[in-house]
Amino acid sequence: MSEVWFFAYGWALDKSLLKKVIGECGEPRRAILRGYRLVFDVFSPSWRGGVANIVEDVDSVVYGAVYKIDLNQLERLDEAVGVPHIFSRRKVVVEVEGIGKVESVTYISTSGRGRWVKPSEQYLSAFLRGLKQLKYEDDVTQKIKKIAFGER
C-alpha cells in the first residue's frame, strides 16, 4: 500500500489524538515548514473555538512533525479535518530532522476568516502536549502560545 508523509501541526501533533483518528502510525519526526505562518483563523464547532491554520508568509516557519501514513489513513484525516469544505490538502516541502527535505501533505483552510479566533483550552492543550511529546524547546512553545493568544 502506498504511503505518504503527512506534515502535522495543531491538534495532530498529539500522537494519542492522531491515533484515535487514523489508527497506528509510525513515530513522528520533528519538521519545519518554511514560507508559511501559523494562525488561528478557523472556528471549529467540535473544538468550540479557533483551530490552527497556515498561511503563506515568506519570512515565517511553522513547527510541526511528519508521520508516514498510508492512503486509507489520509482519507480518514481528510474526513476528520473537513476536506473539502473546511480544509484542503496541499503538497509542501518540509525539513525533517535527521532526514532533510521531503515532500509531504498538509492541510490549509478553505474557510479561514482572516482574523484571529481564540482557541479553546482543550485545543491549545492538545497542541502544546504534542509539542512537548516532540521535545520542542520552550521558546517554540512560547511562540505558539503568543500566536494562540492573538499576538504576533
Residue pairs with C-beta under 8 A, 6 or more apart in sequence:
1 70
1 71
1 72
2 70
2 71
3 68
3 69
3 70
3 71
4 68
4 69
4 70
4 71
4 74
4 104
4 105
5 66
5 67
5 68
5 94
5 96
5 102
5 103
5 104
5 105
6 12
6 66
6 67
6 68
6 69
6 73
6 74
6 77
6 104
6 105
6 106
7 31
7 33
7 64
7 65
7 66
7 92
7 94
7 104
7 105
7 106
8 18
8 28
8 64
8 65
8 66
8 67
8 106
8 130
9 33
9 38
9 52
9 54
9 62
9 63
9 64
9 106
10 51
10 52
10 123
10 126
10 127
11 17
11 47
11 51
11 52
11 123
11 126
11 127
11 130
12 18
12 77
12 130
13 28
13 64
13 65
13 126
13 127
13 129
13 130
13 131
13 133
13 134
14 126
14 127
14 129
14 130
14 133
15 25
15 28
15 130
15 133
17 126
17 130
18 25
18 67
19 25
21 76
21 77
21 80
22 69
22 73
22 76
22 77
22 80
23 73
23 76
25 67
25 68
25 69
25 73
26 67
26 68
26 69
28 65
28 66
28 67
28 133
28 134
29 65
29 66
29 96
29 97
29 98
29 99
30 63
30 64
30 65
30 96
30 97
30 134
30 135
30 136
31 64
31 65
31 66
31 94
31 95
31 96
31 97
31 102
31 104
32 61
32 62
32 63
32 64
32 94
32 95
33 54
33 61
33 62
33 64
33 92
33 94
33 95
33 106
34 60
34 61
34 95
35 56
35 57
35 58
35 60
35 61
36 54
36 55
36 56
36 57
36 60
36 61
36 62
36 92
37 54
37 55
37 56
37 57
37 60
37 62
38 52
38 53
38 54
38 60
38 62
38 63
38 144
38 147
39 52
39 53
39 54
39 55
39 112
39 116
39 147
40 50
40 51
40 52
40 53
40 116
40 117
40 118
40 119
40 147
40 148
40 150
41 50
41 53
41 55
41 109
41 112
41 113
41 114
41 115
41 116
41 117
42 50
42 51
42 52
42 53
42 86
42 87
42 109
42 111
42 112
42 113
42 117
43 49
43 50
43 51
43 113
43 117
44 50
44 51
44 86
44 123
47 119
47 120
47 122
47 123
48 120
48 122
49 117
49 118
49 119
49 120
49 123
50 116
50 117
50 118
50 119
50 120
50 123
50 148
51 117
51 119
51 123
52 119
52 127
53 87
53 108
53 109
53 112
54 62
54 106
54 108
55 108
55 112
63 131
63 136
63 140
63 143
63 144
64 94
64 106
65 130
65 134
66 94
66 96
66 102
66 104
69 77
74 105
77 107
78 89
81 87
81 107
83 89
83 107
84 110
85 110
85 111
86 109
86 110
86 111
87 107
87 108
87 109
87 110
87 111
88 107
88 108
88 109
88 110
89 105
89 106
89 107
90 105
90 106
90 107
90 108
91 103
91 104
91 105
92 103
92 104
92 105
92 106
93 101
93 102
93 103
93 104
94 101
94 102
94 104
95 101
96 102
116 150
118 148
118 149
118 150
119 127
119 148
124 145
124 148
127 144
127 148
128 141
128 144
128 145
131 140
131 141
131 144
132 141
146 152
